[in-house]
């Protein structure tokens, strides 16, 4: 059976730094691959929407991951944004430079590229990427329809 927390308020700055607020909750799916779904719901149309601004979306998501889902494998987390009658899921991408800078587990191997130059090949295992221990972003993510199992968990 799916589980949902109650909606809670969260205040955030819009792209110009003005204060805004929305509600969010976390739902757990009942599927065999149990997922944690961060559900953002804009309640005031005067505030900038995370549906239209990746800057707003990323600020809110990183705060929630750090405060509510810290230590959970990021591969088990999904982001759903609801804005009026529109609902979409946004794929979450890891900021790999931040991941490496924070000295999270990875393997770096120097690779010769020619003319005496070297670059690094970096290997990161997905199970080592944990929520709250590195920044994530959705800036390159295109909204996709919400899968049925996730939609069921949000009902």
RAVEN-V995948 format. One record per residue. N is the residue number from 1. RES is the residue in one letter. SS is DSSP state (hx for helix, st for strand, lp for the rest). PHI is phi in radians with two decimals (* if undefined). BURIAL is # if it has 24 or more other C-alpha atoms within 12 Angstrom, else .. Layout:
((N;RES;SS;PHI;BURIAL) (N;RES;SS;PHI;BURIAL))
This chain:
((1;X;lp;*;.) (2;X;lp;-1.20;.) (3;X;st;-2.25;.) (4;X;st;-2.37;#) (5;X;lp;-1.38;.) (6;X;lp;-1.26;.) (7;X;lp;-1.16;.) (8;X;st;-2.20;.) (9;X;st;-1.50;.) (10;X;st;-2.47;#) (11;X;st;-1.66;#) (12;X;st;-2.65;#) (13;X;st;-1.52;.) (14;X;lp;-1.38;#) (15;X;lp;-1.08;.) (16;X;lp;-1.70;.) (17;X;lp;1.61;.) (18;X;lp;-1.28;.) (19;X;st;-1.23;.) (20;X;st;-2.45;#) (21;X;st;-2.62;#) (22;X;st;-2.64;#) (23;X;st;-1.96;#) (24;X;st;-2.52;#) (25;X;st;-2.62;#) (26;X;st;-2.09;#) (27;X;st;-2.04;#) (28;X;st;-1.99;#) (29;X;lp;-1.35;#) (30;X;lp;-1.75;.) (31;X;lp;-1.25;.) (32;X;lp;-1.08;.) (33;X;lp;-1.62;.) (34;X;lp;-1.14;.) (35;X;lp;-2.12;#) (36;X;st;-1.76;#) (37;X;st;-1.92;#) (38;X;st;-1.52;#) (39;X;st;-1.94;#) (40;X;st;-1.73;#) (41;X;st;-2.29;#) (42;X;st;-1.35;#) (43;X;lp;-1.95;#) (44;X;lp;-2.12;.) (45;X;lp;-1.13;.) (46;X;lp;-1.33;.) (47;X;lp;-1.62;#) (48;X;lp;-1.12;#) (49;X;lp;-1.57;#) (50;X;lp;-1.21;#) (51;X;lp;-1.21;#) (52;X;lp;-1.79;#) (53;X;lp;-2.21;#) (54;X;hx;-1.20;#) (55;X;hx;-1.11;#) (56;X;hx;-1.10;#) (57;X;hx;-1.00;#) (58;X;hx;-1.19;#) (59;X;hx;-1.04;#) (60;X;hx;-1.16;#) (61;X;hx;-1.04;#) (62;X;hx;-1.10;#) (63;X;hx;-1.14;#) (64;X;hx;-1.17;#) (65;X;hx;-1.07;#) (66;X;hx;-1.23;.) (67;X;hx;-1.62;.) (68;X;hx;-2.03;#) (69;X;lp;-2.16;#) (70;X;lp;-0.94;.) (71;X;lp;1.60;.) (72;X;lp;-1.41;#) (73;X;st;-0.99;#) (74;X;hx;-1.10;#) (75;X;hx;-1.19;#) (76;X;hx;-1.80;#) (77;X;st;-1.95;#) (78;X;st;-2.23;#) (79;X;st;-2.08;#) (80;X;st;-2.13;#) (81;X;st;-2.05;#) (82;X;st;-2.05;#) (83;X;st;-2.44;#) (84;X;lp;1.15;.) (85;X;lp;-1.64;.) (86;X;st;-1.77;.) (87;X;st;-2.36;#) (88;X;st;-2.56;#) (89;X;st;-1.83;#) (90;X;st;-2.05;#) (91;X;lp;-1.06;#) (92;X;lp;-1.76;#) (93;X;st;-2.01;#) (94;X;st;-1.47;#) (95;X;lp;-1.46;#) (96;X;hx;-1.13;#) (97;X;hx;-1.12;.) (98;X;hx;-1.12;.) (99;X;hx;-1.00;#) (100;X;hx;-1.22;.) (101;X;hx;-1.05;.) (102;X;lp;-1.48;.) (103;X;lp;1.06;.) (104;X;lp;-1.30;#) (105;X;lp;-1.06;.) (106;X;lp;-2.83;.) (107;X;st;-2.02;.) (108;X;st;-2.06;.) (109;X;st;-2.15;.) (110;X;st;-1.21;.) (111;X;st;-2.29;.) (112;X;st;-1.28;.) (113;X;st;-1.92;.) (114;X;st;1.97;.) (115;X;lp;0.96;.) (116;X;lp;1.33;.) (117;X;st;-1.64;.) (118;X;st;-2.23;.) (119;X;st;-2.29;.) (120;X;st;-2.10;.) (121;X;st;-1.74;.) (122;X;st;-1.99;.) (123;X;st;-2.01;.) (124;X;lp;-2.28;.) (125;X;lp;-1.50;.) (126;X;hx;-1.05;.) (127;X;hx;-1.23;.) (128;X;hx;-1.56;#) (129;X;lp;-1.52;#) (130;X;st;-1.97;#) (131;X;lp;-1.03;#) (132;X;lp;1.46;#) (133;X;lp;-1.80;#) (134;X;lp;-2.76;#) (135;X;lp;-1.30;#) (136;X;st;-2.20;#) (137;X;st;-2.59;#) (138;X;lp;-2.24;#) (139;X;lp;-1.08;.) (140;X;lp;-1.76;.) (141;X;lp;-1.41;.) (142;X;lp;-1.74;.) (143;X;lp;-1.11;#) (144;X;st;-2.18;.) (145;X;lp;-1.06;.) (146;X;lp;-1.32;#) (147;X;lp;-1.05;.) (148;X;hx;-1.03;.) (149;X;hx;-1.14;#) (150;X;hx;-1.30;#) (151;X;hx;-1.04;#) (152;X;hx;-1.08;.) (153;X;hx;-1.20;#) (154;X;hx;-1.62;#) (155;X;lp;-1.24;.))
